[in-house]
């Protein structure tokens, strides 16, 4: 099944004009005509409307390059994507919305879609995650020490802690996911962090 957002482009025009279509439902008939009109339809993997994604990339300054940084990427319907990251600022854990270095970064160590809780619409889920992310940012920004290796220690956290807490606060759960490298705290329950806030 095609996602709600995709790209289609004119094949006969090499520096092709690319059009973004945000809703499949209104263009279903048009899609059936695309091959006849000489238009190629392709899934656009970097834009996923109403989706919540956990991305991972090599952590900057990690020991032997094995550390993995994770961040949340949310694509609310008809709006710009929003990201939430946990980052080290001096010795503290900062919670940042739309951190520049993560916003356009490719998830070179893997990514996983986080589905909404049972019975919840995708649009509602994306909005709840954004709301939870902003609540966590307001209550937790620079309140914990940063520990890349031991985020489960009292008073500490890392990027994995931030992602876990935001998804838990929104009522969801991160599915089993093992990115390349080491991501301490990704499979740790967020209960210990939530207890501090």
N, C-alpha and C positions, 0 to 999 in steps of 0.2 A: 504494500500500500504506500502511495506517495505521501510524504509529510505535507502539512498544510502550506508549507512554503517551498517554492522551487524556482528555478530559473528556466526561461526559454529564450532562445536566440535565433536570429536569422542565419541560416547556414550559407546562403549565397553571398553574403557580405563579409569578407575575411576580417576587417577590423569591425567585427559584428557589434551591433547595438544589443546590449543586454537589458532585459526587462525583468523586474522583480514582481512576482505575483504573490500576494500574501494569503489568498484564500483559494483553495481548490474548488470548493462547491460552486462558485459563480462561474468557473471557467471549464467545467467538466465537458460541456459540448464542444467548446473550442479545442480542448485537448484531443478530442477524437478527430478533429479536422487537421491538427498540426501536421501529420505526415503528408496529407494531400496538399497542404500549403507550402511544403518544403521547409517546415520549421522543426528543428530538433529539440526535444524536451529532455532535460537532464536534471537530476536531483542536485541541489546545491547544498553541500554538506555542512557549510559553516553557518548557515542560518536555520534555526529550528524553532518555529513559532510555538509559543506556549510550552516550552520544554525547560527542564532544569537539568544541568549537566555538571558533573564533577570532572574537572580537567586536571592533568598532572604534567609536570615538566621538571627537568633537572633543577635542583635547588642551587641558587648562587652561593658559592663559598662552602659547599658541603664537603665533608671529609672524603677524599678520593673520588669526588663526583658521584657518589652513590646516593646521596640524599635526594629525596623527591619532594617537590613543592606541589601542593594541590590548591585549587580555588574553585569557587562555584560560579557558574555562568547561567544566567536566567534570561530567557527570551520571551518577554511578555508580548501578547498579541498587539500588533500594530504600533509598537514602541521600540526604541533602541534597547539593545541588550544591557543587562546590568550584571556586574561581577562583584563578588565579595571575596576578599583575601585576608589571611592572617599573615602579618609580616613583622620581622624583627626591626624595632626602632630603638637604637642603643641596646638596652638589655630587656626591653619591654615588648609585649605582644600587642601590636596595633591591629585593629580591625578596620579595613579600608574598603570603601565602595569605589568601584571602577579604578582600581590601582593601575596606573599607566602601563607598567611593565607586564601586567597580566592581561590587559583588555584585548590586545590583538595577538597575544602569544598563541602559538600552535601547541596543542597537547601532545608533545612528542613522546611522553611516557604513558599515554593511554587516557581514555576518558570513559565515563559511564553515564547513561541517562538515569536520572532518579525519578521513578514513576510516582504519580500522586497516590495518596492513600486510597484504599478501596472506596468507590462511590463518589470520589471527588473529581470534578471536571479539571482538565489541564489548565485552563485559563485561571481558575480559582487557585490552583496549586502554585502556578508561577507567581501570582500576586501575593499569596501567603508567604512564599519564600522571600520575596523582596521585603515584605513587611517585617518578617522575623529577622532578616539580615540587618535591617535598619535598627531594630530594637537591640540586637546583640551589639551592634556598633556603638549605640548610645550608652549601653550599660557596661560594656566590657573593654572598650578602647583604652589601652595602656593601663589596665587594672591588674593584669597578670604579668609575671616574668615570662620571658621567652625561653623555651627549652626545646631545641630541635630533636634531641634524643630521648628526653624523659618528660613528655608533656602531661603524663598522668600524675606527676608529683603535685601535692597541694600547692596552690599559688602559681602554677605554671601552665603553659599551653603552647600550641604551635598552630600552623595553618590547618592541620587535620582537626584539631580541637574546634577551631572556628567553624569549619564546614560541618562537622558533626552537630555542634550546638545549634546552628542555624536550621539545619534540616529537622532536628528533633523539636525545636521550638515551633516549627511550621506544622508539626504533626506527622512527619514522614520518617523514612529510614533509608540510609544509604545501602544499596544492594552490595552483595559480595563483590569486591573489586580489588585486584592486586596489581597496582601499577609497577612499572619497571623501577628498580631501585628500592630504597628504604623510605617508608613513610610512617614513622612511629606515631601511634595514636589514631590511625585511620580506622582500625578495627576495634578500637577501644570504645566502650560504652560512654556516651556523653553524660551519664548520670553524675559522675564525679565532678565534671565541670559545671553542670547545671546547678549543683548543690551550692556552688559559690556565688550564684547570681539569682 
